[in-house]
Amino acid sequence: MADTLDAAGVADRLRGLPAWSRDGDLIRRRVQAPSFMAGIEIVADVARAAEDADHHPDIDIRWRTLAFALTTHSAGGLTGKDFDLAAAIDRIAARHGAG
């Protein structure tokens, strides 16, 4: 099981992910896709990355707006796995022209 990060560790990791914000034991980000189909493609690519990492985000799709939330349920808080997947989500979103 991964170790949870303390407040300083979370703040340090968030500095490298400016699009993400902390919400208790979650980190969250909204992504605006250039089209509905681009949003679906982003979700499909994130799903593949999540499967590869064996770590799965909550995803909400509202037309072109995607909302991602990450936490490590098994650890009871935020771990490095959340920030690693957040960085992957950022790369995927950028590759699809999402902001």
N, C-alpha and C positions, 0 to 999 in steps of 0.2 A: 504494500500500500504506500502511496506517495505521502510525503509529509506536507502538512498545510503550511502556507507562508504566513508570517506575522504581518502586522500592518506596514512595517517598514519595507518588508520584502515585496508586498503587493504594490506599494507606492513606487518602489524602484522598478518593478517590471512594467507598471502602467506608463512610466515615463517613455518607454520604448514603443508604446502602443497608444498614441494620442487620440485615436478615434474611439477607444474603449473607455468605459467608466465603471467604477465599482458601485455595486448596489448590494450591500450586506455581504453575503457569501457568494455573490455572483459578480461576473463582469459582463457588461452588455455593450452592444454596438448595433446601430442601424445602418443599413446600406441602401443607397438609392441606385437601382439598376437602370441602365439606359432604356430597357424595354421589359415587358413581362417575360418574354422568352429568355432574355439574358439573365433575369432573376432566377428563373427555373434552372438554367445552366449553372449558375453560381451555386445554387443549392445542391445540384447533382455533384459538382466538383467538391464541395464541402463535405458531402456525404461520403465520397470516396476517401478523402483525407481523414475523416473521422473514423471510418472503418480501419484504415491503415494504422491509426494511432490507438485504436480501441478506446476512444474517448469521444463522446457524442454530445453535441450542443442541442439546446432547445432552439428551434427555428420557427418563426412566425412569418408567413408570406401575406402581404397586403398589396396586391397589384404589383407595383415595381419596388415597394419598400420591403426589405427583409430585416428582421430583427433576430439577432443572435444573442444567446445567453449561455454562459459557461460556468460550471462549478464542478468540483470533484466530489460527487455524492458519497463515494466510498470512504473518502478522507474527512468528510464533514466540513469542507471549505475549499478555499482556493489553493491550488498547487501549481507547480511548473507546467503540468500537462495542460492546464487551462490557457496559460499564456503562450505556450508553444502552438496550440491549435488556433488561438486568436491571431497569432502572426501568420499562420497558414491561411486563415480566412481573409486577412488583409491582402495577402499576395494574390489569392484567387479573385477577390473582388476587383483589384487593380487590373488584373489580366483581362477581365471582362468589361473594363471601362466604367466600373461602378464607383460611386463616391460616397 
